[in-house]
Amino acid sequence: MNGFAIIILTAMFTDALLGYIADILNLRQLKTELPPAFNGWYDADRYAASQRYLKVNTRFGWLVSAFDLCVILLFWFYRGFFYLDQWVRGFDWSPVAEGIVFISVLILLKSIISIPFDLYSTFVIEERFGFNKTTIGTYLKDKFKVLLLSILLGGPLLAAVLVFFQYTGTNAWWYCWLAAVVFMLIVHYIAPAWIMPLFNRFEPLPAGQLRDAITSYAKSIDFALDNIFVMDGSKRSTKSNAFFTGFGRHRRIVLFDTLIEKHSTQELVAVLAHEMGHYKERHILKMLSMGIIQAGLMFYILSFFISHPGLANAFFVEEVSVYAGLIFFGMLYAPVEGFIGIVIQVISRKHEFDADRFAAKTTSNPMEMITALKKLAVHNLSNLLPHPLYVFLHYSHPPVLQRIEAIEQTALANKCQAS
């Protein structure tokens, strides 16, 4: 046990304790009385189901977190990292090849351990509350595709990072940063056209009232829109959503088929106005820029610790290596990453308010956006009254009641200006 080990252990237990406290406060925030804004939207049984859904997922999350923590500690203190390191060194390959095997084995072990919990969440919890539409066949195909993509996309990036830190000395961190930025841009560019269709079917929104309404609205805000797609979200879940992805000629707006089934044309236009608002307000570019800065900061700090003997010794590894240093630094860096993640979520929640405001102003019918939000919350069994600490730690979107209140204020302000 050295200083690095103490810091990492303290961070792990602090994170677990803080998460548990936030969960407890979140559960205690539940009330049997329906918020007035949702009167007439939730019946008693559906509202009770939303609270049961939260409780079941929270308690299941405790089990998963506790199990993961125990596995990490057991692997660590029973010298799992040491034995794995000795095993890969026995191949007598290059440091890069040994590193790929070392990290791949850890990722594979983590994936295998998570499968039973993932299966239970999908086929028991989601099934119980009427959401799951995934078959075992689809589930297995998804796992295989994720594995294949990890090898084809993640493998070269991992190899590049190992090569740079192994052979390029003090320049390694910014070589890695440049490689990561190129990787992020490529994935961001190809994901809509090449990666996402591996998992779902995307069909152009057919001609008709909905497409005409969306196209008309896009023209009114000077938004060039060629690609509107319907995704077969019902293949895996009954939950509804919409999103904006990509840039350039691969930019596209996507509607879940489950969303179209449950919303009117004007409600769908309001939802897409929100998504277009993200683009018009440059939120996508801002979040991508923050991701690039975050990656640069991480690689810069990594350059000071990746070959530190004390970090290797904290995990009982006798010989310093770049590949082990990457894994150990990830655990040391977790508190910093967690803090940055919270800051990014604060910014993300602000962006959601901005996009709602944009939609409310440009559609001239904010009530449609409010109606869409209410329908989504009811259908997805959203928690209407999350605790502020839980929101602060975990929410990338503001709670639905706060969004509704902000839209109503925007509507009132627009009405006052018009009069």
C-alpha positions in Angstrom: 0.0 0.0 0.0 1.5 3.3 -1.1 0.2 6.8 -1.7 -1.2 5.9 -5.1 -3.1 3.0 -3.7 -4.6 5.0 -0.9 -5.7 7.8 -3.3 -7.3 5.3 -5.7 -9.1 3.3 -2.9 -10.3 6.5 -1.3 -11.7 7.7 -4.6 -13.4 4.4 -5.3 -15.1 4.2 -1.9 -16.0 7.9 -1.9 -17.6 7.6 -5.3 -19.6 4.5 -4.1 -20.7 6.3 -1.0 -21.7 9.5 -2.8 -23.6 7.5 -5.3 -25.4 5.5 -2.6 -26.3 8.8 -0.7 -27.7 10.3 -4.0 -29.7 7.1 -4.6 -31.2 7.2 -1.1 -32.1 10.8 -1.3 -33.6 10.2 -4.8 -35.8 7.4 -3.4 -36.9 9.5 -0.4 -37.9 12.3 -2.8 -40.7 10.1 -4.2 -44.2 11.2 -3.4 -47.5 9.5 -3.9 -49.2 12.7 -4.9 -48.9 13.4 -8.6 -47.4 16.8 -9.5 -50.2 19.2 -10.6 -48.6 19.6 -14.1 -49.3 16.0 -14.8 -52.9 15.8 -13.6 -54.8 14.0 -16.3 -51.7 12.5 -17.8 -50.8 9.8 -15.3 -53.4 7.5 -13.9 -52.7 6.1 -10.4 -51.4 2.7 -11.6 -49.1 4.2 -14.2 -47.6 6.7 -11.7 -47.1 3.9 -9.2 -45.4 1.8 -11.8 -43.0 4.7 -12.6 -41.9 4.7 -9.0 -41.6 1.0 -8.8 -39.4 1.1 -11.9 -37.1 3.6 -10.3 -36.9 1.6 -7.1 -36.2 -1.7 -8.9 -33.5 -0.1 -11.1 -31.9 1.7 -8.1 -31.6 -1.4 -6.0 -30.4 -3.4 -8.9 -27.8 -0.7 -9.5 -26.6 -1.2 -5.9 -26.1 -4.9 -6.5 -24.1 -4.3 -9.7 -22.0 -1.6 -8.2 -21.2 -3.6 -5.1 -20.3 -6.7 -7.2 -18.1 -4.7 -9.5 -16.3 -3.1 -6.6 -15.7 -6.5 -4.9 -14.4 -8.0 -8.1 -11.9 -5.1 -8.7 -10.7 -5.3 -5.1 -10.3 -9.1 -5.2 -8.5 -9.0 -8.5 -6.2 -6.2 -7.3 -5.3 -7.6 -3.9 -5.0 -11.2 -5.0 -2.4 -9.8 -7.4 -4.4 -10.4 -10.6 -2.7 -7.6 -12.4 0.7 -9.1 -11.5 -0.1 -12.5 -12.7 -1.7 -11.2 -15.9 1.4 -9.1 -16.5 3.7 -12.1 -16.0 1.6 -14.2 -18.3 1.7 -11.7 -21.3 5.4 -11.2 -20.8 5.9 -14.9 -21.2 5.0 -14.6 -24.8 8.2 -12.5 -25.3 6.5 -10.3 -27.9 6.9 -6.6 -28.5 5.7 -4.3 -25.7 2.9 -3.1 -28.0 1.6 -6.6 -28.8 1.9 -7.6 -25.1 0.0 -4.5 -24.2 -2.8 -5.2 -26.6 -3.2 -8.7 -25.1 -3.0 -7.4 -21.5 -5.7 -4.7 -22.0 -7.9 -6.9 -24.2 -8.0 -9.6 -21.5 -9.1 -7.1 -18.9 -11.8 -5.7 -21.2 -13.0 -9.2 -22.1 -13.1 -10.2 -18.4 -15.1 -7.1 -17.5 -17.5 -7.7 -20.4 -18.1 -11.4 -19.4 -18.7 -10.4 -15.8 -21.3 -7.8 -16.9 -23.3 -10.1 -19.2 -25.5 -11.7 -16.5 -26.5 -8.3 -15.1 -27.1 -7.0 -18.5 -29.3 -10.0 -19.3 -31.3 -9.5 -16.1 -31.8 -5.8 -16.7 -33.0 -6.4 -20.3 -35.0 -9.6 -20.1 -36.3 -9.3 -16.5 -36.6 -5.7 -15.4 -37.3 -4.1 -18.7 -39.6 -7.0 -19.6 -41.5 -6.6 -16.3 -42.3 -3.0 -17.0 -43.3 -3.6 -20.7 -40.3 -2.0 -22.4 -38.2 -4.9 -23.7 -38.7 -6.0 -27.3 -35.2 -7.4 -27.7 -34.8 -11.1 -28.5 -31.9 -13.3 -27.5 -30.9 -13.5 -31.1 -30.8 -9.7 -31.4 -28.9 -9.4 -28.1 -26.2 -11.9 -29.2 -25.8 -10.2 -32.6 -25.4 -6.8 -30.9 -22.7 -8.2 -28.6 -20.9 -9.7 -31.6 -21.1 -6.4 -33.5 -19.8 -4.4 -30.6 -16.9 -6.8 -30.2 -16.1 -6.5 -33.9 -16.3 -2.7 -33.9 -14.1 -2.6 -30.7 -11.5 -4.6 -32.6 -11.7 -2.7 -35.9 -11.9 0.8 -34.4 -10.6 0.6 -30.9 -7.7 -1.8 -31.7 -5.8 0.6 -34.0 -6.3 3.5 -31.6 -5.0 1.5 -28.6 -2.1 0.3 -30.7 -1.3 3.9 -31.7 -1.3 5.1 -28.0 0.9 2.2 -26.9 3.4 2.9 -29.8 3.5 6.6 -29.0 4.1 6.2 -25.3 6.6 3.4 -25.9 8.7 5.0 -28.5 8.3 8.8 -28.8 9.3 10.1 -25.4 8.0 13.5 -24.3 6.1 14.0 -27.5 3.9 11.0 -26.8 1.0 12.9 -25.2 0.3 15.2 -28.0 0.8 12.5 -30.6 -1.9 10.5 -28.7 -4.1 13.6 -28.5 -3.8 14.2 -32.2 -4.6 10.5 -32.9 -7.6 10.7 -30.5 -9.0 13.8 -32.2 -8.7 12.2 -35.6 -10.4 9.1 -34.3 -13.3 11.2 -32.7 -13.9 13.1 -35.9 -13.8 10.0 -38.1 -16.3 8.2 -35.8 -18.5 11.3 -35.6 -18.5 11.5 -39.3 -19.0 7.8 -40.2 -21.3 6.7 -37.3 -24.6 7.8 -38.9 -23.9 6.3 -42.3 -21.8 3.2 -41.4 -22.0 2.2 -37.7 -25.5 2.9 -36.6 -27.1 1.0 -39.5 -25.3 -2.1 -38.2 -27.7 -2.1 -35.2 -30.9 -0.5 -36.5 -32.7 0.0 -39.8 -33.0 3.6 -40.9 -35.5 4.5 -43.5 -36.2 7.9 -45.0 -39.4 9.5 -43.6 -42.0 8.9 -46.3 -43.7 11.8 -48.1 -46.8 13.1 -46.4 -48.1 15.5 -43.8 -45.3 14.9 -41.2 -42.5 15.3 -43.7 -44.1 18.4 -45.2 -44.5 19.9 -41.7 -40.9 19.2 -40.7 -39.5 20.5 -44.1 -41.6 23.6 -43.8 -40.4 24.3 -40.3 -36.7 23.7 -41.3 -37.0 26.2 -44.1 -38.5 28.8 -41.7 -35.3 28.7 -39.6 -33.0 28.4 -42.6 -32.0 24.8 -41.7 -30.8 22.8 -44.6 -32.4 19.4 -44.1 -32.1 16.5 -46.5 -32.0 13.5 -44.2 -35.0 12.7 -42.0 -35.0 9.1 -41.0 -37.2 6.7 -39.0 -35.3 4.2 -36.8 -36.8 0.9 -35.8 -36.4 1.5 -32.1 -39.3 -0.9 -31.5 -36.9 -3.7 -32.4 -35.4 -3.4 -28.9 -37.6 -1.3 -26.7 -41.0 0.5 -26.6 -39.3 3.6 -25.3 -39.4 6.7 -27.5 -36.8 9.2 -28.5 -35.4 11.4 -31.3 -31.9 12.6 -31.9 -29.6 14.6 -34.2 -26.3 13.1 -35.3 -23.4 13.6 -37.6 -22.3 16.6 -39.6 -21.7 17.6 -43.2 -23.5 15.5 -45.8 -23.9 12.7 -43.2 -25.9 14.9 -40.9 -29.3 13.4 -40.1 -32.3 13.7 -37.8 -33.7 10.5 -36.5 -37.2 9.7 -35.2 -37.9 6.5 -33.4 -40.8 4.6 -34.9 -42.3 4.4 -31.4 -42.2 8.2 -31.2 -44.1 8.6 -34.4 -46.8 6.2 -33.2 -47.6 8.2 -30.1 -47.3 11.8 -31.1 -49.2 14.3 -33.3 -47.5 16.0 -36.3 -47.1 19.3 -34.4 -45.7 17.5 -31.3 -43.1 15.8 -33.6 -42.2 19.1 -35.2 -41.7 20.6 -31.7 -39.4 17.6 -30.7 -37.4 18.0 -33.9 -37.3 21.8 -33.4 -35.5 21.1 -30.2 -33.0 18.8 -32.0 -32.4 21.5 -34.7 -32.0 24.0 -31.9 -29.0 22.1 -30.7 -27.4 22.5 -34.1 -28.4 26.1 -34.6 -27.0 27.0 -31.1 -23.8 25.1 -32.0 -24.2 22.8 -29.0 -22.9 19.8 -31.0 -19.7 21.6 -32.0 -19.2 22.9 -28.4 -19.6 19.5 -26.9 -17.2 18.0 -29.4 -14.7 20.7 -28.7 -15.0 20.0 -24.9 -14.4 16.4 -25.6 -11.2 17.2 -27.6 -10.0 19.5 -24.8 -10.8 16.8 -22.2 -8.8 14.2 -24.2 -5.8 16.6 -24.4 -5.8 17.2 -20.7 -6.1 13.5 -19.9 -3.1 12.6 -22.2 -1.0 15.4 -20.8 -1.5 14.3 -17.2 -1.1 10.7 -18.3 2.4 11.5 -19.5 3.5 12.2 -16.0 2.2 9.0 -14.5 2.2 6.2 -17.1 5.7 5.0 -16.3 5.8 5.9 -12.6 7.1 3.0 -10.6 4.9 3.9 -7.6 1.8 3.5 -9.7 2.8 0.0 -10.8 3.8 -1.0 -7.2 0.4 0.1 -6.0 -1.0 -2.8 -8.0 1.8 -5.2 -7.0 3.3 -5.1 -10.5 7.0 -5.4 -10.3 8.0 -4.2 -13.8 6.9 -0.9 -15.2 5.1 -1.0 -18.6 3.2 1.4 -20.7 0.2 -0.9 -21.1 -0.2 -1.5 -17.4 0.4 2.2 -16.7 -2.6 3.0 -19.0 -4.9 0.8 -16.9 -3.6 2.0 -13.6 -3.7 5.7 -14.6 -7.4 5.2 -15.6 -8.2 4.3 -12.0 -6.1 7.1 -10.6 -7.6 9.6 -13.0 -11.2 8.5 -12.3 -11.9 11.4 -9.7 -10.7 14.0 -12.3 -12.8 12.4 -15.0 -15.8 12.3 -12.7 -15.5 16.0 -11.9 -15.1 16.9 -15.6 -18.1 14.7 -16.3 -20.2 16.6 -13.8 -19.2 19.9 -15.3 -20.0 18.7 -18.8 -23.4 17.5 -17.6 -24.1 21.0 -16.1 -23.3 22.5 -19.5 -25.5 19.8 -21.2 -28.5 20.6 -19.0 -28.1 24.3 -20.0 -28.0 23.3 -23.6 -31.2 21.4 -23.2 -32.9 24.5 -21.8 -31.5 26.5 -24.7 -32.8 24.1 -27.2 -36.2 24.0 -25.6 -36.3 27.8 -25.7 -35.3 27.8 -29.3 -38.1 25.3 -30.1 -40.7 27.3 -28.1 -39.8 30.6 -29.9 -39.5 29.3 -33.5 -42.5 27.0 -33.6 -44.8 29.7 -32.0 -46.6 26.9 -30.3 -44.7 26.0 -27.1 -47.7 23.9 -25.7 -46.9 21.3 -28.3 -43.4 20.9 -26.9 -44.8 20.6 -23.4 -47.4 18.0 -24.5 -44.6 16.0 -26.2 -42.5 16.1 -23.0 -45.4 15.0 -20.9 -46.2 12.1 -23.2 -42.5 11.0 -23.3 -42.2 11.2 -19.5 -45.4 9.1 -19.0 -44.5 6.5 -21.6 -40.9 6.1 -20.5 -41.9 6.0 -16.8 -39.6 8.9 -16.1 -39.0 10.1 -12.5 -40.8 13.4 -12.2 -39.2 14.4 -8.9 -35.5 13.5 -8.9 -33.4 14.8 -6.0 -31.2 17.8 -6.9 -28.0 15.9 -5.8 -29.0 13.0 -8.1 -29.6 15.4 -10.9 -26.3 17.1 -10.3 -24.4 13.8 -10.4 -26.2 11.9 -13.2 -28.5 14.0 -15.4 -27.5 15.2 -18.8 -31.0 16.6 -19.3 -33.0 18.8 -16.8 -35.9 17.1 -15.0 -39.0 17.2 -17.1 -40.9 19.6 -14.7 -38.1 22.1 -14.8 -38.1 21.9 -18.6 -41.9 22.5 -18.7 -41.6 25.4 -16.3 -38.9 27.0 -18.4 -40.9 26.6 -21.6 -43.9 28.2 -20.0 -41.8 31.2 -18.9 -40.5 31.5 -22.5 -44.0 31.4 -23.8 -45.1 34.1 -21.4 -42.1 36.3 -22.3 -42.9 35.9 -26.0 -46.6 36.8 -25.4 -45.6 39.9 -23.5 -43.2 41.0 -26.3 -45.9 40.4 -28.9 -48.4 42.5 -27.0 
